[in-house]
Amino acid sequence: MSAPSHARPAGPRTAARIRSIVLHATVIVLGAFIVVPIAYGVLGGFKDTGQLSTNAFGLPDPWRFGNYTEILTSATFWRPLFNSTFIALATTLIVVAVSAMAAFIFARFAFRGRELIFTLFAMGLMFPFAVAILPLFVLLRMLGLLDNPLGVILPQAAFGLPMTIIILRTFFRSIPREIEEAATLDGCSAFGFFWRILLPMARPAIATVSVIAIVTSWNNFFLPLVVFNDVDWWTIPLGVQQFSGQYTEDTARVLAYVVVAMIPALAFYAVAERQLIGGLTAGATKG
């Protein structure tokens, strides 16, 4: 009589396989929601409006490269690109500089009312931008900042301060006190410690908030729409709107413009991806 075989239970292995299948299926579905619209826009830019009506999801026949070449040689793309880049970089510089100093005070100094003031900054995350647009417009008009890039840069920087301060304060608080005490014993002032030691150590966190500020400014449509009446100051999102209004029946060219306008942002993210992920990982580990 043969001995009974002792087979290992297949329950845990089956559960793990099911979880893996569900995870892969979820990733594929989410990826499809991202890839399919982009692929539709890219291919749509090589068609004309007639092809989009009769063959919306098929390959272009014939391929029309003129949509992309005309946009790349047109001032309606390069001028808004320069404006968006200038406004995004200026906004990021102000946000990071001001937030870093404020976060340093909140993280390394103890004073009465510190947590209350920090809570007021944090409450700015719950303040919807659309609610402030009317009084903001009146204020900008009184200050003469309409049709002025500062009319977009300064409000964007103000609304970007709460999140940036929260992220940097968390990172600054994770720096050991022993490092600051050693720097003080070596004759380093508070500002010297902030400038020479703390900021270089916080480079991943600064890179993270810089990427967030640039992407937020790059995608901002509502504020430039309210501030800029002069076409020469329109940004990339407004340039898309202008192009759509100018070629209301040429949907293929609108798609081509949208695709070309995405390239600078995608290129920037590809370059900054490692710093962004590294900053988020470092912040989560230290926190």
HELIX and SHEET records of a PDB file:
HELIX    1   1 GLY A   11  GLY A   44  1                                  34    
HELIX    2   2 THR A   49  THR A   54  1                                   6    
HELIX    3   3 GLY A   66  LEU A   72  1                                   7    
HELIX    4   4 ALA A   75  ARG A  108  1                                  34    
HELIX    5   5 ARG A  114  MET A  123  1                                  10    
HELIX    6   6 GLY A  124  MET A  126  5                                   3    
HELIX    7   7 PHE A  129  MET A  142  1                                  14    
HELIX    8   8 LEU A  150  ARG A  173  1                                  24    
HELIX    9   9 ARG A  177  LEU A  185  1                                   9    
HELIX   10  10 ALA A  190  GLY A  192  1                                   3    
HELIX   11  11 PHE A  193  LEU A  198  3                                   6    
HELIX   12  12 LEU A  199  MET A  201  1                                   3    
HELIX   13  13 ARG A  203  ASN A  219  1                                  17    
HELIX   14  14 PHE A  222  VAL A  227  1                                   6    
HELIX   15  15 VAL A  231  TRP A  233  5                                   3    
HELIX   16  16 ILE A  236  GLN A  246  1                                  11    
HELIX   17  17 THR A  251  LYS A  286  1                                  36    
END                                                                             
